[in-house]
Amino acid sequence: MVNDTTLLLDLDGVSVQRVEVLDDGRRRVHLTTADSSARACPACGVFATRIKGPALTRPRDLPYGERGLEFFWHKRRWWCGESACPRVSFTESLPQIPAGARITERLREAAGRRVRDAGSTVIQAARDLHLSWSTVMAAFAVQAREVIETPLPEVRVLGIDETRRGKTKWEQDPETGKWQLVRDRWHTGFVDALGHGGLLGQVEGRTVADVLAWLSTTPLTWRKGIRHVAIDMSATYRAAIRTGLPDAVIVVDHFHVVQLANKMLSTVRRRTTAEVRGRRGRATDPEWKARRRLLRNREDLSDEQFAKMWNPLLAEGRVGQTLLTTWIAKESLRNLLALARTGASRHQVGHARWKFLTWCADSDIPEVRRLAVTVDRWWTEIAAFIDTGHSNAKSEGINRVIKLVARNAFGFRNADHQRLRTRCVTTRRARGHLRTAQL
């Protein structure tokens, strides 16, 4: 028997009358009302004086201990003393245990915070707290308002990047037999690329109109504070930024430039093998054996590793010589970017750029020439990265978290729920900094 464990339960307005230990080890806690304000009529606010009769409810609360607690709240039903009140009678209610509630408010709040702050899936939080999916989802929607309604932080460098939402869907035309892409969904994310703001917002789609639609929802003063925008080499995003943020400087970091060169090198390898050998690459082909070394940086290869890559390809003929020419173009581009980052003079950078473009133009390899054209068209944005050092690394990191959330949830049917979940998960650090600043 326990007389009073109000502090232990931490439920304001109720007191413990007695505790029973059941046969299965669970404890049944009998509660009584200890707050006089529970007698106030919810319709008119007048305190009742006449008791109509007893009432018993069994609200569920947070898990406590290994066996858990079972609450029996012995409360009273009152007659309303106001003759003009439409509410004739009512039962006692408290802020933590409203009338008709089957769970306490702190249990509801804890369920919402598990999804919002702990990154738990809705179904996992429902299993842990013994609630239904709909109850946890509704609690999460309430808790997520704090994230959605919070004003956007001041942002100097905005990161924009896309991430695929779900899998692509292809269907075969019964008449022609050709496969057609019927579904390819994307989300465009806006990230604080320099501060701790995390994911500022998401919009479905990745067109110019989609980006401008999100920017139009932000305050004009906030948009004017953006000095740089970090993106990958997307002409769509560049066009949207020039329209929606005309004063911002567009930045393309070196990661995407080198990534483009490596993709080009793999494309040349597959195409050349198919043209010369008439088939796909095999493990016995020299270009297949060297495929990983071709994508590595020259300074990361030892002399022995470099010789194992270079000599067999040089002796292979057309396939090997084409790949080595492409590899030299890729390394020339890397040297150009590295030279620019080391603080070389404008003349040295210009000369290295001229050598790269000349090598690509003289190679007679279509993919290499397209790489040179792309780099030349984007050189202003690439040079902006050299001057500022801003990148969209945080956008790439948040994209990884977005994919992880979708994987843990086994996909999302509702795009709004997906954006809400990822927004909350990727702004936990921002909310932590905000609370620290307020304290």
Summary of the structure (lengths in Angstrom):
residues: 439
radius of gyration: 32.0
end to end distance: 41.9
largest distance: 103.7
contacts: 1308
relative contact order: 0.09
helix: 49%
strand: 18%
